[in-house]
Amino acid sequence: MTATNSAPAALRPHAEDAFAEELGALAAADDRPRPERWRLSPWAVATYLLGGTLPDGTVITPKYVGPRRIVEVAVATLATDRALLLLGVPGTAKTWVSEHLAAAVSGDSTLLVQGTAGTAEEAVRYGWDYARLLAHGPSREALVPSPVMRAMADGMVARVEELTRIPADVQDSLITILSEKTLPVPELGEEVQAVRGFNLIATANDRDKGVNELSSALRRRFNTVVLPLPATPEAEVDIVARRVEQIGRSLDLPAAPDGIDEIRRVVTVFRELRDGVTTDGRTKVKSPSGTLSTAEAISVVTGGLALAAHFGDGVLRPGDVAAGILGAVVRDPAADRVIWQEYLEAVVREREGWKDFYRACREVGA
């Protein structure tokens, strides 16, 4: 066996690595004013997220499909002293947008605090190397900086995911950081002051309202930008198709010919169950307990693509997505299964051109 020195490819590269060529092309063509320590100007950051064509012909692929003004407000917020809170229902690309914003602004999207019910204050402020702490007492060498502290010191963008899942007392440790732009270290009699370029992006979803709701003092430190669900079926189909293509390439899955038809069908089912009415407005349907988000549609189609590639003829068919749809819709085995069966019989069964899909869904649900 011949030894090689090449590193294994990452399953999911960070945004700054996956889109390094686009970021480099934007930086080379960007002649607009940049805030201190920003890799790109606000205009170029927005172009990176929304897509466009540069003067040299380089095509920048859209990372976010939605209202341009939402992205412009988010980017402008990061250029001020206000932190940014991306709010929306699950699956509206909050994490995706925060990662790409950090990659475009700072060139590093990895300064991340993942919010959970068990997130401790040390994850937001700092911790200690206890071996050194016990041996030599509090010192700079024993201090373990959090991603937020590192971002403050280096003038970069930090990210806090699922802010409302973090306990309230830990959330409030951000107040001094965001208002005074300083992080006291009383054990050392010092403080870390944020340098220009520092800011913070947090995400939270509407379904978590009331879990650990933000205090009014903390909420005032954020400018809140709400990311909506895709406004039209065509926009949602476009988002799903783009992301499935990207994920498929990273997993070495072959492109599925004519897969757009099944993508459109998955999106239609999700939107109708989500909205409680069919696309023509004629039939009301019950909504299941799940969110049926765009992100879940992407997952269903990606799973179907894998089935078609490895166990079929490579063509994405109704049978490849039926099981994924069932799993996404039926979260509550009792109530959701009844809702799904009623939808199948009242809507899908009667829809022209959907007979194969109806049979596939009946088979997996039997």
C-alpha positions as CSV (number, residue, x, y, z in Angstrom):
1,M,0.0,0.0,0.0
2,T,1.4,3.4,-1.0
3,A,1.4,6.0,1.8
4,T,0.1,9.4,1.1
5,N,0.3,12.7,3.0
6,S,-3.0,14.1,1.8
7,A,-5.5,14.9,4.5
8,P,-8.9,13.3,4.3
9,A,-11.6,15.5,2.9
10,A,-13.9,17.1,5.5
11,L,-17.5,15.8,5.2
12,R,-18.8,19.4,5.6
13,P,-16.1,22.0,5.1
14,H,-16.5,25.4,6.9
15,A,-18.1,28.1,4.7
16,E,-14.8,29.9,4.4
17,D,-13.1,26.8,3.1
18,A,-16.0,25.5,0.9
19,F,-16.4,28.9,-0.8
20,A,-12.8,30.1,-0.6
21,E,-12.6,30.8,-4.4
22,E,-15.7,33.0,-4.3
23,L,-14.5,34.9,-1.2
24,G,-11.1,35.4,-2.8
25,A,-12.7,36.7,-6.1
26,L,-14.9,39.1,-4.1
27,A,-11.9,40.4,-2.1
28,A,-9.9,41.0,-5.3
29,A,-12.8,42.9,-7.0
30,D,-14.0,44.7,-3.8
31,D,-13.0,48.4,-4.0
32,R,-15.5,49.7,-1.5
33,P,-14.8,50.9,2.0
34,R,-14.4,48.1,4.6
35,P,-15.0,48.4,8.3
36,E,-11.9,47.8,10.3
37,R,-10.8,44.1,10.3
38,W,-13.5,43.1,7.8
39,R,-12.3,40.9,5.0
40,L,-14.9,42.4,2.6
41,S,-17.0,45.5,2.4
42,P,-20.7,45.4,3.5
43,W,-21.7,45.4,-0.2
44,A,-19.4,42.4,-1.0
45,V,-20.7,40.5,2.1
46,A,-24.3,41.0,0.8
47,T,-23.2,39.9,-2.7
48,Y,-21.6,36.8,-1.3
49,L,-24.8,35.8,0.5
50,L,-27.3,36.8,-2.3
51,G,-25.2,35.9,-5.3
52,G,-24.2,37.9,-8.4
53,T,-21.7,38.1,-11.2
54,L,-18.4,40.1,-10.8
55,P,-16.9,42.3,-13.5
56,D,-14.4,39.6,-14.3
57,G,-17.2,37.1,-15.0
58,T,-16.9,35.2,-11.7
59,V,-20.3,33.9,-10.7
60,I,-21.1,34.1,-6.9
61,T,-23.7,31.5,-6.0
62,P,-26.5,32.5,-3.8
63,K,-26.2,31.3,-0.2
64,Y,-29.6,32.7,0.9
65,V,-32.7,33.0,-1.3
66,G,-34.9,35.6,0.2
67,P,-35.6,39.4,0.5
68,R,-32.4,41.4,-0.2
69,R,-33.3,43.9,2.4
70,I,-33.1,41.3,5.2
71,V,-29.5,40.5,4.3
72,E,-28.6,44.2,3.9
73,V,-30.0,45.0,7.4
74,A,-28.2,42.0,8.9
75,V,-24.9,43.1,7.3
76,A,-25.4,46.8,8.3
77,T,-26.1,45.7,11.9
78,L,-22.7,43.9,12.1
79,A,-21.0,47.2,11.0
80,T,-22.5,49.0,14.0
81,D,-22.0,48.3,17.8
82,R,-25.3,46.4,17.9
83,A,-25.3,42.6,18.0
84,L,-27.4,40.7,15.5
85,L,-30.2,38.2,16.5
86,L,-31.5,36.0,13.6
87,L,-35.0,34.9,14.6
88,G,-37.4,32.6,12.8
89,V,-39.1,29.2,12.9
90,P,-36.9,26.1,12.6
91,G,-35.5,25.5,9.2
92,T,-35.4,29.1,7.9
93,A,-31.6,29.0,7.4
94,K,-30.6,31.0,10.6
95,T,-27.5,28.9,11.3
96,W,-26.6,28.8,7.6
97,V,-26.8,32.6,7.3
98,S,-24.9,33.2,10.5
99,E,-22.1,30.9,9.3
100,H,-21.8,32.6,6.0
101,L,-21.9,36.1,7.5
102,A,-19.1,35.2,9.9
103,A,-17.1,33.7,7.0
104,A,-17.5,36.7,4.8
105,V,-16.8,39.3,7.5
106,S,-14.0,37.6,9.5
107,G,-12.9,34.8,7.3
108,D,-13.6,32.4,10.2
109,S,-17.0,30.9,11.1
110,T,-15.7,28.6,13.9
111,L,-15.9,31.0,16.9
112,L,-19.1,29.2,17.9
113,V,-21.0,28.7,21.2
114,Q,-23.7,26.0,20.8
115,G,-26.6,26.8,23.1
116,T,-28.2,24.0,25.1
117,A,-29.9,23.6,28.4
118,G,-26.5,22.6,29.8
119,T,-24.5,25.5,28.4
120,A,-22.4,26.8,31.3
121,E,-21.2,30.4,31.8
122,E,-17.6,29.3,31.0
123,A,-18.7,28.6,27.4
124,V,-19.6,32.3,27.0
125,R,-17.0,33.9,29.2
126,Y,-13.9,31.8,30.0
127,G,-12.8,28.7,31.8
128,W,-9.7,27.4,33.5
129,D,-7.1,24.7,32.9
130,Y,-7.5,23.1,36.3
131,A,-4.2,21.4,36.3
132,R,-2.4,24.7,35.9
133,L,-4.8,26.5,38.2
134,L,-4.2,24.0,41.0
135,A,-0.4,24.0,40.5
136,H,0.2,27.8,40.0
137,G,-3.0,29.6,40.9
138,P,-4.9,31.9,38.5
139,S,-2.8,33.1,35.6
140,R,-3.1,34.0,32.0
141,E,-1.6,30.6,31.1
142,A,-4.3,28.8,33.1
143,L,-7.2,30.8,31.6
144,V,-9.1,29.1,28.7
145,P,-10.8,31.7,26.6
146,S,-14.2,31.1,25.2
147,P,-15.0,31.7,21.5
148,V,-16.6,35.0,22.5
149,M,-13.4,36.1,24.3
150,R,-11.2,35.2,21.4
151,A,-13.5,37.1,19.0
152,M,-13.2,40.2,21.3
153,A,-9.5,40.0,21.4
154,D,-9.0,39.5,17.7
155,G,-11.8,41.8,16.4
156,M,-13.8,39.0,14.8
157,V,-17.4,37.8,14.7
158,A,-18.5,35.2,17.3
159,R,-21.7,33.1,16.9
160,V,-24.1,31.9,19.6
161,E,-26.5,29.2,18.3
162,E,-29.9,28.6,19.9
163,L,-29.6,31.5,22.4
164,T,-33.0,30.9,23.9
165,R,-32.0,27.3,24.9
166,I,-29.3,28.7,27.1
167,P,-30.2,29.2,30.8
168,A,-31.2,32.8,31.6
169,D,-28.3,33.4,34.0
170,V,-25.8,32.4,31.4
171,Q,-27.6,34.5,28.7
172,D,-27.2,37.5,30.9
173,S,-23.4,37.1,31.0
174,L,-23.6,38.6,27.5
175,I,-25.0,41.9,28.7
176,T,-21.7,43.4,29.8
177,I,-19.9,42.1,26.8
178,L,-22.5,43.6,24.4
179,S,-23.0,46.9,26.2
180,E,-19.6,47.7,27.6
181,K,-17.6,45.7,25.0
182,T,-15.5,44.4,27.8
183,L,-15.1,41.1,29.6
184,P,-13.9,41.4,33.2
185,V,-11.6,38.7,34.6
186,P,-11.8,39.4,38.4
187,E,-9.6,36.4,39.3
188,L,-6.7,38.2,37.5
189,G,-7.8,41.8,38.2
190,E,-7.9,42.3,34.5
191,E,-10.4,42.7,31.6
192,V,-10.4,41.9,28.0
193,Q,-11.6,44.8,25.9
194,A,-13.1,44.2,22.5
195,V,-11.2,45.6,19.6
196,R,-12.8,47.1,16.5
197,G,-14.3,44.4,14.2
198,F,-15.8,42.4,17.1
199,N,-19.5,41.6,17.0
200,L,-21.8,38.7,17.8
201,I,-24.5,36.9,15.8
202,A,-27.1,34.9,17.8
203,T,-29.8,32.7,16.5
204,A,-33.1,31.7,18.1
205,N,-36.3,30.1,16.8
206,D,-39.9,31.1,17.4
207,R,-40.9,27.7,18.7
208,D,-38.6,28.2,21.7
209,K,-40.4,31.4,22.9
210,G,-40.8,31.0,26.6
211,V,-38.2,28.2,27.1
212,N,-35.6,30.7,28.3
213,E,-37.0,33.9,27.0
214,L,-34.5,36.8,26.6
215,S,-34.5,39.4,29.3
216,S,-35.5,42.9,28.1
217,A,-31.9,44.1,29.1
218,L,-30.3,41.5,26.8
219,R,-32.8,41.9,23.9
220,R,-32.1,45.6,23.8
221,R,-28.5,44.8,22.9
222,F,-29.5,43.0,19.7
223,N,-31.0,44.2,16.5
224,T,-33.5,41.4,15.6
225,V,-33.8,40.3,12.0
226,V,-36.6,37.8,11.3
227,L,-35.9,35.2,8.6
228,P,-39.2,34.2,7.0
229,L,-40.2,31.0,5.3
230,P,-39.8,31.1,1.5
231,A,-42.6,33.4,0.2
232,T,-43.5,31.3,-2.9
233,P,-43.3,27.6,-3.9
234,E,-40.9,28.5,-6.7
235,A,-38.5,30.1,-4.2
236,E,-38.6,27.1,-1.9
237,V,-38.1,24.7,-4.8
238,D,-35.1,26.7,-5.8
239,I,-33.6,26.7,-2.3
240,V,-34.1,22.9,-2.0
241,A,-32.7,22.2,-5.4
242,R,-29.5,24.3,-4.8
243,R,-28.8,22.8,-1.4
244,V,-29.5,19.2,-2.5
245,E,-27.1,19.7,-5.4
246,Q,-24.4,21.1,-3.0
247,I,-24.9,18.3,-0.5
248,G,-25.0,15.6,-3.2
249,R,-21.6,16.8,-4.6
250,S,-20.0,16.7,-1.2
251,L,-21.3,13.1,-0.7
252,D,-20.3,12.1,-4.3
253,L,-23.9,11.3,-5.2
254,P,-24.7,11.4,-8.9
255,A,-27.0,14.2,-10.1
256,A,-30.5,12.9,-10.4
257,P,-32.0,13.6,-13.8
258,D,-35.5,15.1,-13.7
259,G,-35.3,15.3,-9.9
260,I,-36.9,18.7,-10.0
261,D,-40.3,17.1,-10.3
262,E,-40.0,15.2,-7.1
263,I,-38.5,18.2,-5.3
264,R,-41.5,20.3,-6.4
265,R,-43.8,17.5,-5.1
266,V,-42.1,17.4,-1.7
267,V,-42.2,21.2,-1.4
268,T,-45.9,21.2,-2.3
269,V,-46.8,18.6,0.3
270,F,-44.8,20.4,3.0
271,R,-46.3,23.8,2.2
272,E,-49.9,22.6,2.1
273,L,-49.6,20.7,5.4
274,R,-47.8,23.7,6.9
275,D,-50.3,26.3,5.7
276,G,-53.4,24.2,6.3
277,V,-54.8,24.6,2.8
278,T,-54.0,23.3,-0.7
279,T,-52.2,25.4,-3.2
280,D,-55.4,26.2,-5.1
281,G,-57.1,27.3,-1.9
282,R,-60.0,25.0,-2.4
283,T,-59.4,22.4,0.3
284,K,-58.5,22.9,4.0
285,V,-56.2,20.3,5.6
286,K,-55.1,19.7,9.1
287,S,-51.5,20.6,10.0
288,P,-49.3,18.0,11.8
289,S,-47.2,18.7,14.9
290,G,-43.9,19.0,13.0
291,T,-42.5,22.2,11.4
292,L,-42.1,20.8,7.9
293,S,-39.4,23.3,7.2
294,T,-37.3,23.9,4.1
295,A,-34.4,22.2,5.9
296,E,-36.5,19.1,6.4
297,A,-37.5,19.1,2.7
298,I,-33.8,19.3,1.8
299,S,-33.1,16.3,4.1
300,V,-36.0,14.3,2.6
301,V,-34.8,14.9,-1.0
302,T,-31.1,14.2,-0.1
303,G,-32.2,10.9,1.5
304,G,-34.2,10.0,-1.6
305,L,-31.3,10.9,-3.9
306,A,-29.1,8.4,-1.9
307,L,-31.8,5.7,-2.3
308,A,-32.0,6.3,-6.0
309,A,-28.2,6.3,-6.5
310,H,-27.5,3.2,-4.4
311,F,-30.6,1.0,-4.7
312,G,-32.3,2.3,-7.8
313,D,-31.5,3.4,-11.4
314,G,-30.3,6.9,-10.3
315,V,-33.6,8.5,-11.2
316,L,-35.4,10.2,-8.3
317,R,-38.8,8.7,-8.0
318,P,-41.8,8.9,-5.6
319,G,-40.8,5.7,-3.8
320,D,-37.4,7.3,-3.0
321,V,-39.0,10.3,-1.1
322,A,-42.1,8.7,0.3
323,A,-40.5,7.2,3.5
324,G,-38.7,10.5,4.2
325,I,-41.9,12.5,3.9
326,L,-43.7,10.0,6.2
327,G,-40.9,10.4,8.8
328,A,-41.0,14.2,8.6
329,V,-44.9,14.4,8.9
330,V,-45.6,11.8,11.4
331,R,-43.9,12.9,14.6
332,D,-46.8,12.1,16.9
333,P,-47.7,8.5,16.0
334,A,-51.3,8.9,17.0
335,A,-52.5,12.3,15.8
336,D,-50.1,12.9,13.0
337,R,-50.7,9.6,11.3
338,V,-54.5,10.4,11.1
339,I,-53.7,13.8,9.6
340,W,-51.4,12.2,7.0
341,Q,-53.9,9.6,6.0
342,E,-56.6,12.1,5.6
343,Y,-54.4,14.3,3.4
344,L,-53.4,11.3,1.3
345,E,-57.0,10.3,0.7
346,A,-58.6,13.8,0.3
347,V,-55.8,15.5,-1.6
348,V,-53.1,13.3,-3.0
349,R,-55.3,10.5,-4.3
350,E,-57.4,13.0,-6.3
351,R,-54.5,15.0,-7.8
352,E,-53.8,14.4,-11.4
353,G,-50.3,13.0,-12.1
354,W,-49.8,12.0,-8.5
355,K,-50.9,8.3,-8.7
356,D,-47.4,6.9,-8.3
357,F,-46.7,9.1,-5.4
358,Y,-50.0,8.1,-3.7
359,R,-49.2,4.4,-4.1
360,A,-45.6,4.9,-2.8
361,C,-46.9,6.7,0.3
362,R,-49.6,4.1,0.9
363,E,-46.9,1.3,0.7
364,V,-44.5,2.9,3.2
365,G,-47.4,3.7,5.6
366,A,-49.0,0.3,5.5
